[in-house]
């Protein structure tokens, strides 16, 4: 069955619109944090895998960093262990860390690898522990109150932050035309494993690689103004103003700070996009309008 003239014109328009982006981004590295509904909904899973494979086939170098909080919580519940959180971070004792590694490094990571490979890609899964990819540092918190003689140190277990990244293994995989899929588990100087927030890993990885783009998939449209309208084309100074006046708050703060730090460290652009939209990553990269919030170096 042939396309109608109208449909053919629309398809041609989309392809022509994508052409300058295909030329500009050839050979560039894109770090994509995969999470939210895009990881849970079957149709969105397929869309994401197709997006990543297409990126690779047209000459981009996508690197996927994934989360897995809901899956970790589900397995802990089945094991009779209740999830506890402090400031949005999962309190991770040794037993919980074992579950984190099983879920992130095993179940979730390999499911994503299979999804991508089933769509014609060549993905390889790894954790931050492989080949010394992510060197972690234990994350601790302090709490002050007037009645305390000294700050209270809050220990939330095997939760870490990125101390350093060695990209040697990623360079080898990219040179071999593979798509790396990374679970955010690192190892510290003490030899212990640490659970690290996937957004933070993606941001730091983009910084070290001086990636063209950092893309964070979320369950929201992006950064919204006080009237609920999508904001895009934001400079670092405008992002800081939006934080100061309370426009950006709550769960969006960690993501926007991660994106902001990446751009300030040399990543060309950072994008917070709606992972509930089919093919969101392709629409953001290869169309003029996009589907989320873009943060760039240039001042408005």
C-alpha positions in Angstrom: 0.0 0.0 0.0 1.5 3.4 -1.0 1.4 6.5 1.1 -1.1 9.3 0.3 0.5 12.5 -0.9 -0.1 14.1 2.5 1.4 11.3 4.4 4.4 11.1 2.1 4.9 14.8 2.5 4.9 14.4 6.3 7.4 11.6 6.2 9.7 13.5 3.9 9.5 16.6 6.1 10.5 14.6 9.2 13.5 13.1 7.3 14.7 16.4 6.0 14.3 18.0 9.4 16.5 15.3 10.9 19.3 15.7 8.2 21.3 18.6 9.8 21.2 16.9 13.2 22.4 13.6 11.7 25.3 15.5 10.1 26.1 17.5 13.2 26.0 14.6 15.7 27.9 11.9 13.7 30.6 10.4 15.9 29.4 12.2 19.0 28.8 10.6 22.4 25.3 10.7 24.0 24.8 9.6 27.6 21.2 8.5 28.3 19.8 7.9 31.7 17.0 5.3 31.3 14.3 5.2 34.0 10.7 5.9 34.9 7.8 4.7 32.9 10.0 4.1 29.9 11.5 1.2 31.8 8.2 -0.3 32.9 5.7 0.0 30.0 6.3 -2.7 27.4 5.7 -0.5 24.3 7.9 2.3 25.7 10.7 -0.3 26.4 10.6 -1.3 22.7 10.5 2.4 21.6 13.6 3.1 23.7 15.5 0.2 22.4 14.7 1.1 18.8 15.8 4.7 19.5 19.2 3.6 20.8 19.8 1.2 18.0 18.9 3.8 15.4 21.3 6.3 17.0 24.1 3.8 16.7 23.2 2.9 13.1 23.3 6.5 12.0 26.7 7.1 13.6 26.1 8.3 17.1 27.6 6.7 20.2 24.9 6.1 22.8 25.8 5.0 26.3 22.9 3.9 28.5 22.9 4.3 32.3 19.9 2.8 34.0 18.1 2.9 37.4 16.0 0.2 39.0 14.5 1.5 42.2 11.0 0.0 41.8 12.5 -3.4 40.9 14.7 -3.4 43.9 11.8 -2.4 46.1 9.7 -5.3 44.7 12.3 -7.9 45.4 13.0 -6.6 48.9 9.3 -6.8 49.6 9.1 -10.4 48.3 12.1 -11.2 50.6 10.2 -9.7 53.6 12.5 -6.7 53.9 11.0 -3.2 54.1 12.6 -0.4 52.1 13.7 2.7 54.1 14.8 6.0 52.7 16.6 9.1 53.9 16.3 12.3 51.8 15.2 10.2 48.8 18.2 7.8 49.2 17.6 4.1 49.9 19.1 3.1 53.2 21.3 0.2 52.1 22.7 -2.3 54.6 24.8 -5.3 53.5 21.8 -7.5 52.8 20.1 -4.7 50.8 23.3 -4.1 48.8 23.3 -7.8 47.8 19.8 -7.3 46.4 20.7 -4.1 44.7 23.6 -5.8 42.9 21.4 -8.7 41.9 18.7 -6.5 40.5 20.7 -3.8 38.9 23.7 -5.8 37.6 21.7 -8.9 36.8 18.0 -8.7 36.1 17.5 -5.1 35.0 20.8 -4.7 33.2 20.5 -7.9 31.2 16.8 -7.2 30.3 17.9 -3.9 28.8 20.7 -5.5 26.9 18.3 -8.1 25.5 15.8 -5.4 24.5 18.4 -3.5 22.5 19.9 -6.7 20.9 16.4 -7.8 19.9 16.0 -4.6 17.9 19.2 -5.2 16.0 21.8 -3.6 18.3 24.9 -5.0 19.9 24.7 -4.0 23.6 27.0 -5.2 26.4 26.0 -4.8 30.0 28.3 -3.9 32.8 28.3 -2.4 36.3 30.6 0.4 37.5 32.7 -2.4 39.2 33.8 -3.8 35.8 37.3 -2.8 34.7 37.3 -0.2 37.4 34.8 1.9 35.6 33.3 3.7 38.6 35.4 4.4 41.7 32.9 5.2 44.5 33.1 7.1 47.7 30.8 6.5 50.7 28.1 9.1 50.9 27.3 10.4 54.4 25.0 13.1 55.8 25.2 15.3 58.8 22.3 16.8 60.8 22.5 19.8 63.0 20.1 21.1 65.7 20.5 23.7 68.4 20.5 21.2 71.3 23.3 19.1 69.8 26.9 19.7 70.9 28.2 18.4 67.6 26.6 17.5 64.2 25.0 14.1 64.0 26.5 11.9 61.3 23.8 9.9 59.4 25.1 6.6 58.0 22.8 5.2 55.3 25.0 2.2 54.5 26.3 1.2 51.1 25.2 4.4 49.3 27.9 6.2 47.4 28.8 9.0 45.1 31.2 9.1 42.1 34.8 9.7 43.1 36.3 9.0 39.7 35.6 7.3 36.4 37.9 5.3 34.2 36.5 5.2 30.7 39.0 2.7 29.2 36.5 -0.1 29.0 33.9 2.2 27.4 36.4 3.4 24.8 37.1 -0.2 23.9 33.4 -1.0 23.6 32.6 2.0 21.5 35.6 1.3 19.2 34.1 -2.2 18.8 30.8 -0.7 17.7 29.0 -1.9 20.9 26.4 -0.1 23.0 27.4 0.0 26.7 24.6 -0.4 29.2 25.7 0.5 32.7 24.3 -0.3 36.1 25.1 2.4 38.7 27.1 0.3 41.2 30.6 1.3 42.1 33.5 0.1 44.3 35.3 2.0 47.0 38.9 2.0 48.2 37.7 -0.3 51.0 36.6 -2.9 48.3 33.0 -2.4 49.3 30.2 -2.1 46.7 28.1 1.1 46.7 24.7 1.9 45.2 24.9 5.3 43.4 22.0 7.4 42.1 21.7 6.7 38.3 21.2 10.4 37.4 24.5 11.3 39.2 26.4 8.5 37.4 25.0 9.6 34.0 25.9 13.2 34.7 29.5 12.4 35.8 30.0 10.0 33.0 28.9 12.7 30.5 31.3 15.2 32.1 34.3 12.8 31.9 33.5 11.9 28.3 32.8 15.5 27.4 29.6 14.1 25.8 27.6 16.0 23.2 24.5 15.4 25.2 23.2 14.2 28.5 19.7 13.0 28.3 17.6 12.2 31.4 14.4 10.4 30.8 11.7 11.3 33.4 8.0 10.9 34.2 7.3 14.6 33.6 7.2 16.9 30.6 10.4 18.5 31.8 11.0 21.8 33.7 7.7 23.7 34.1 7.1 27.3 35.0 4.7 28.4 37.7 1.8 28.2 35.3 2.7 24.6 34.4 4.1 25.4 30.9 7.2 23.7 29.6 10.4 25.6 29.7 13.2 24.9 27.3 16.3 26.6 25.9 17.5 27.4 29.5 21.0 28.8 30.2 22.8 28.0 33.5 22.0 31.4 34.8 18.3 31.1 34.1 18.2 27.6 35.8 19.8 29.1 38.9 17.2 31.9 38.9 14.4 29.3 38.7 15.8 27.4 41.6 16.2 30.5 43.7 12.6 31.7 43.1 11.2 28.3 43.9 9.9 27.5 40.4 12.1 24.4 40.3 11.6 22.4 43.5 11.0 18.9 45.0 11.9 15.9 42.9 13.0 17.9 39.9 15.9 19.6 41.9 18.3 16.7 41.9 17.8 16.1 38.1 18.2 19.8 37.2 21.3 20.1 39.4 22.8 17.1 37.7 22.1 18.5 34.3 23.4 21.9 35.3 26.7 20.6 36.6 27.2 18.5 33.5 26.7 21.6 31.2 29.0 23.7 33.4 31.6 21.0 33.2 31.7 21.0 29.4 28.8 18.8 28.2 27.3 20.7 25.2 23.7 20.3 26.2 21.6 18.5 28.8 18.0 17.4 28.2 15.3 16.5 30.7 12.6 14.8 28.6 9.3 13.0 29.0 10.0 9.3 28.8 6.3 8.6 28.7 6.2 9.9 25.1 7.0 7.2 22.5 10.4 7.7 20.8 11.1 10.7 23.1 14.8 10.5 22.7 14.7 10.6 18.9 12.2 13.4 18.9 14.4 15.5 21.3 17.6 14.9 19.3 16.4 15.0 15.7 13.5 17.5 15.6 13.5 21.3 15.9 10.8 21.3 18.6 11.9 18.4 20.9 9.9 17.0 23.8 11.5 18.4 26.9 13.7 20.9 28.6 17.1 21.7 27.0 19.9 23.3 29.0 22.8 24.8 27.1 25.9 27.0 27.5 24.8 30.1 25.8 23.2 32.8 27.8 19.7 33.8 26.7 
